[in-house]
Amino acid sequence: MSLNISLPAELENRVRDHVASGMYGSASEVIREALRLFEAYQTIQVASLTSLKSDIAQGMADIHAGRVVALDVAAIKAQGRPVLASKAG
């Protein structure tokens, strides 16, 4: 399959630089590698989103099951201040 594409000058220069570096034999190799990396990145994004949705669902289940309590920031600060003061002195 043959495909002709147009790139902005900046991207064209980047492709040419990669070929000139000797890492790639042609512009086609650079584009193929870029597409492979793009597909891998998309796969990672989907996996991360799936994991995040799972974590959110677990958190919501914990809330509904009563395994979550309100966060008392003032109490946490009150506990931490003496510890911080003892390390500073």
C-alpha positions in Angstrom: 0.0 0.0 0.0 1.3 3.4 -0.9 0.1 6.6 0.8 1.2 10.1 0.3 0.8 12.5 3.2 1.4 16.2 3.8 3.1 17.4 6.9 3.7 20.9 8.3 7.2 22.0 7.8 8.1 21.5 11.5 7.0 17.8 11.4 8.7 17.3 8.0 11.9 18.6 9.5 11.6 16.3 12.5 11.1 13.3 10.2 14.1 14.3 8.1 16.2 14.7 11.3 15.3 11.2 12.4 16.3 9.8 9.1 19.6 11.9 9.1 20.4 10.5 12.5 20.8 7.1 11.0 18.3 5.5 13.3 15.8 5.1 10.4 16.4 4.3 6.8 13.5 6.3 5.4 10.7 8.7 6.2 8.3 5.7 6.0 10.2 3.9 8.8 9.9 7.0 11.0 6.1 7.3 10.3 5.6 3.5 10.9 7.4 3.8 14.3 5.5 6.9 15.2 2.2 5.1 14.5 3.3 2.0 16.5 4.2 4.3 19.5 0.9 6.2 19.1 -1.1 2.9 19.2 0.9 1.7 22.3 0.1 5.1 24.0 -3.6 4.7 23.2 -3.6 1.2 24.7 -1.9 2.5 27.8 -4.5 5.3 28.0 -7.4 2.9 27.8 -5.9 0.6 30.4 -5.3 3.6 32.7 -8.9 4.8 32.2 -10.2 1.4 32.9 -8.2 1.2 36.1 -9.3 4.6 37.2 -13.0 3.7 36.6 -12.5 0.5 38.7 -10.9 2.5 41.5 -13.8 5.0 41.4 -16.3 2.1 41.5 -14.5 0.6 44.5 -14.6 3.9 46.3 -18.3 4.3 45.6 -18.9 0.8 46.8 -17.0 1.6 50.0 -19.1 4.7 50.5 -22.4 2.8 50.1 -21.2 0.1 52.4 -20.3 2.6 55.2 -16.5 1.9 55.0 -15.8 5.6 54.6 -15.8 8.3 57.2 -15.6 12.1 56.9 -12.1 13.5 56.8 -11.3 15.7 59.8 -8.5 17.9 58.5 -8.3 19.9 61.7 -7.6 16.8 63.7 -5.0 15.6 61.2 -3.2 19.0 61.5 -3.4 18.9 65.3 -1.8 15.5 65.3 0.9 16.5 62.8 2.0 19.8 64.2 3.7 18.4 67.4 5.5 15.8 65.2 6.7 18.6 62.8 7.7 20.8 65.7 9.8 18.0 67.3 11.7 17.5 63.9 12.3 21.2 63.5 14.0 21.6 66.9 
